[in-house]
């Protein structure tokens, strides 16, 4: 398991957990990202936003928020 900011581009992942407060979890839930959800990294340069595909929708997550998301490879 690792942080979303460490994930490679074009990799399928599973959202495991969030190291953040309720506000951050609420934002992710509003985007359709809940523990166990599958996502695909579309763009990750190692800094700046991380673009992912969640349920067919492209979502850009700020680097700070993405650093709090724990994922594992599918």
ROFIGU-119228 format. One record per atom (N, C-alpha, C, O): residue in three letters; atom name; x, y, z. Coordinates in steps of 0.02 Angstrom, whole numbers. Layout:
BEGIN
     r    a       xx       yy       zz
   ALA   CA        X        Y        Z
...
***
This chain:
BEGIN
     r    a       xx       yy       zz
   UNK    N       43      -59        0
   UNK   CA        0        0        0
   UNK    C       45       62        0
   UNK    O      100       62       28
   UNK    N       19      114      -32
   UNK   CA       57      176      -35
   UNK    C        8      235      -45
   UNK    O      -52      225      -53
   UNK    N       36      294      -45
   UNK   CA       -5      354      -55
   UNK    C      -20      364     -129
   UNK    O       19      344     -172
   UNK    N      -76      395     -143
   UNK   CA      -95      406     -213
   UNK    C      -43      448     -249
   UNK    O      -33      439     -309
   UNK    N      -10      494     -215
   UNK   CA       41      536     -246
   UNK    C      102      495     -269
   UNK    O      142      519     -308
   UNK    N      109      434     -244
   UNK   CA      165      391     -263
   UNK    C      147      342     -319
   UNK    O      189      304     -342
   UNK    N       84      343     -340
   UNK   CA       61      295     -390
   UNK    C       84      315     -460
   UNK    O       90      374     -477
   UNK    N       96      265     -500
   UNK   CA      116      275     -570
   UNK    C       54      288     -613
   UNK    O       -1      268     -596
   UNK    N       66      321     -670
   UNK   CA       13      334     -718
   UNK    C       -9      269     -751
   UNK    O       31      223     -760
   UNK    N      -74      265     -768
   UNK   CA     -104      207     -802
   UNK    C     -103      144     -760
   UNK    O      -96       89     -786
   UNK    N     -111      152     -695
   UNK   CA     -114       95     -649
   UNK    C     -183       93     -618
   UNK    O     -210      145     -597
   UNK    N     -213       34     -613
   UNK   CA     -277       25     -580
   UNK    C     -264       15     -506
   UNK    O     -222      -25     -486
   UNK    N     -302       51     -465
   UNK   CA     -292       50     -392
   UNK    C     -359       39     -357
   UNK    O     -412       45     -386
   UNK    N     -353       23     -293
   UNK   CA     -411       19     -249
   UNK    C     -399       67     -191
   UNK    O     -346       66     -160
   UNK    N     -448      110     -178
   UNK   CA     -444      157     -122
   UNK    C     -452      118      -57
   UNK    O     -502       84      -46
   UNK    N     -401      123      -14
   UNK   CA     -401       86       49
   UNK    C     -425      130      107
   UNK    O     -471      111      143
   UNK    N     -394      188      115
   UNK   CA     -412      231      172
   UNK    C     -389      303      159
   UNK    O     -355      317      110
   UNK    N     -407      346      205
   UNK   CA     -389      416      201
   UNK    C     -358      436      268
   UNK    O     -388      424      321
   UNK    N     -300      467      266
   UNK   CA     -269      493      326
   UNK    C     -286      567      333
   UNK    O     -244      611      324
   UNK    N     -349      580      347
   UNK   CA     -373      649      352
   UNK    C     -436      651      394
   UNK    O     -459      601      419
   UNK    N     -462      711      401
   UNK   CA     -521      721      441
   UNK    C     -586      708      404
   UNK    O     -586      685      346
   UNK    N     -640      723      438
   UNK   CA     -706      710      409
   UNK    C     -719      754      348
   UNK    O     -754      733      301
   UNK    N     -692      815      348
   UNK   CA     -702      859      290
   UNK    C     -673      831      227
   UNK    O     -705      833      174
   UNK    N     -612      804      232
   UNK   CA     -580      774      173
   UNK    C     -618      712      150
   UNK    O     -627      701       90
   UNK    N     -640      672      198
   UNK   CA     -678      611      179
   UNK    C     -744      630      147
   UNK    O     -766      596      101
   UNK    N     -775      683      171
   UNK   CA     -838      706      142
   UNK    C     -828      727       70
   UNK    O     -869      711       27
   UNK    N     -773      764       56
   UNK   CA     -759      785      -13
   UNK    C     -749      725      -58
   UNK    O     -774      725     -114
   UNK    N     -713      675      -35
   UNK   CA     -701      615      -76
   UNK    C     -766      577      -88
   UNK    O     -778      553     -143
   UNK    N     -806      571      -37
   UNK   CA     -871      537      -44
   UNK    C     -915      572      -95
   UNK    O     -948      540     -135
   UNK    N     -914      639      -94
   UNK   CA     -953      677     -143
   UNK    C     -929      664     -214
   UNK    O     -969      669     -261
   UNK    N     -865      646     -222
   UNK   CA     -837      631     -288
   UNK    C     -848      558     -308
   UNK    O     -831      537     -363
   UNK    N     -876      518     -262
   UNK   CA     -888      448     -276
   UNK    C     -831      402     -255
   UNK    O     -830      344     -272
   UNK    N     -784      430     -217
   UNK   CA     -726      390     -195
   UNK    C     -736      369     -123
   UNK    O     -730      409      -77
   UNK    N     -751      305     -114
   UNK   CA     -761      276      -48
   UNK    C     -713      216      -41
   UNK    O     -692      188      -91
   UNK    N     -697      196       21
   UNK   CA     -653      138       29
   UNK    C     -679       77      -10
   UNK    O     -738       61       -7
   UNK    N     -632       45      -45
   UNK   CA     -649      -12      -87
   UNK    C     -662        6     -159
   UNK    O     -664      -38     -203
   UNK    N     -670       70     -174
   UNK   CA     -683       93     -242
   UNK    C     -621       87     -286
   UNK    O     -565       99     -263
   UNK    N     -633       68     -348
   UNK   CA     -578       63     -397
   UNK    C     -567      130     -431
   UNK    O     -615      167     -443
   UNK    N     -505      145     -446
   UNK   CA     -488      205     -482
   UNK    C     -427      192     -526
   UNK    O     -390      145     -514
   UNK    N     -417      235     -575
   UNK   CA     -360      228     -621
   UNK    C     -325      296     -623
   UNK    O     -357      348     -632
   UNK    N     -260      295     -616
   UNK   CA     -221      357     -619
   UNK    C     -211      375     -692
   UNK    O     -182      337     -731
   UNK    N     -235      434     -711
   UNK   CA     -227      458     -779
   UNK    C     -165      503     -787
   UNK    O     -132      503     -839
   UNK    N     -151      541     -735
   UNK   CA      -92      586     -737
   UNK    C      -67      597     -666
   UNK    O     -104      615     -621
   UNK    N       -2      587     -657
   UNK   CA       31      600     -593
   UNK    C      103      618     -608
   UNK    O      144      575     -624
   UNK    N      119      682     -602
   UNK   CA      187      704     -616
   UNK    C      231      703     -554
   UNK    O      291      717     -558
   UNK    N      202      686     -496
   UNK   CA      241      684     -434
   UNK    C      233      749     -394
   UNK    O      253      752     -336
   UNK    N      206      799     -425
   UNK   CA      190      863     -392
   UNK    C      128      890     -426
   UNK    O      112      871     -483
   UNK    N       94      934     -394
   UNK   CA       32      961     -423
   UNK    C      -24      910     -418
   UNK    O      -18      859     -385
   UNK    N      -80      925     -453
   UNK   CA     -139      881     -448
   UNK    C     -127      812     -478
   UNK    O      -86      803     -523
   UNK    N     -164      764     -452
   UNK   CA     -165      696     -478
   UNK    C     -233      686     -511
   UNK    O     -285      695     -479
   UNK    N     -233      667     -575
   UNK   CA     -296      656     -611
   UNK    C     -311      582     -611
   UNK    O     -269      541     -631
   UNK    N     -372      565     -589
   UNK   CA     -392      495     -586
   UNK    C     -459      486     -621
   UNK    O     -496      534     -633
   UNK    N     -473      424     -638
   UNK   CA     -537      405     -667
   UNK    C     -575      366     -614
   UNK    O     -553      314     -592
   UNK    N     -634      393     -595
   UNK   CA     -676      361     -544
   UNK    C     -744      351     -574
   UNK    O     -778      400     -592
   UNK    N     -766      290     -581
   UNK   CA     -833      275     -608
   UNK    C     -844      310     -675
   UNK    O     -899      335     -687
   UNK    N     -794      312     -718
   UNK   CA     -800      341     -784
   UNK    C     -792      417     -786
   UNK    O     -797      446     -840
   UNK    N     -780      449     -730
   UNK   CA     -772      522     -728
   UNK    C     -700      540     -711
   UNK    O     -670      511     -666
   UNK    N     -673      589     -747
   UNK   CA     -606      615     -732
   UNK    C     -611      663     -674
   UNK    O     -653      709     -674
   UNK    N     -568      654     -624
   UNK   CA     -568      697     -565
   UNK    C     -496      717     -551
   UNK    O     -451      675     -548
   UNK    N     -485      782     -542
   UNK   CA     -419      807     -523
   UNK    C     -418      819     -448
   UNK    O     -459      857     -421
   UNK    N     -373      786     -413
   UNK   CA     -366      793     -341
   UNK    C     -304      834     -327
   UNK    O     -250      820     -354
   UNK    N     -310      883     -283
   UNK   CA     -252      923     -264
   UNK    C     -199      879     -232
   UNK    O     -214      827     -203
   UNK    N     -136      899     -239
   UNK   CA      -81      859     -214
   UNK    C      -87      845     -139
   UNK    O      -73      790     -116
   UNK    N     -108      895     -101
   UNK   CA     -116      887      -28
   UNK    C     -167      834      -10
   UNK    O     -155      793       34
   UNK    N     -223      835      -44
   UNK   CA     -275      785      -32
   UNK    C     -253      716      -56
   UNK    O     -263      666      -22
   UNK    N     -222      714     -115
   UNK   CA     -199      650     -143
   UNK    C     -147      617      -98
   UNK    O     -143      556      -95
   UNK    N     -107      658      -63
   UNK   CA      -55      631      -19
   UNK    C      -85      597       43
   UNK    O      -52      558       76
   UNK    N     -148      612       58
   UNK   CA     -182      581      115
   UNK    C     -218      517       98
   UNK    O     -242      481      142
   UNK    N     -223      501       33
   UNK   CA     -260      443       10
   UNK    C     -214      383        5
   UNK    O     -163      384      -29
   UNK    N     -233      329       40
   UNK   CA     -194      267       39
   UNK    C     -228      219      -11
   UNK    O     -288      208       -7
   UNK    N     -188      192      -57
   UNK   CA     -213      148     -109
   UNK    C     -171       85     -113
   UNK    O     -115       82      -86
   UNK    N     -198       34     -147
   UNK   CA     -159      -25     -163
   UNK    C     -173      -43     -235
   UNK    O     -226      -27     -262
   UNK    N     -125      -77     -266
   UNK   CA     -134      -97     -336
   UNK    C     -185     -152     -339
   UNK    O     -190     -195     -295
   UNK    N     -224     -150     -393
   UNK   CA     -278     -199     -403
   UNK    C     -249     -267     -420
   UNK    O     -287     -315     -430
***
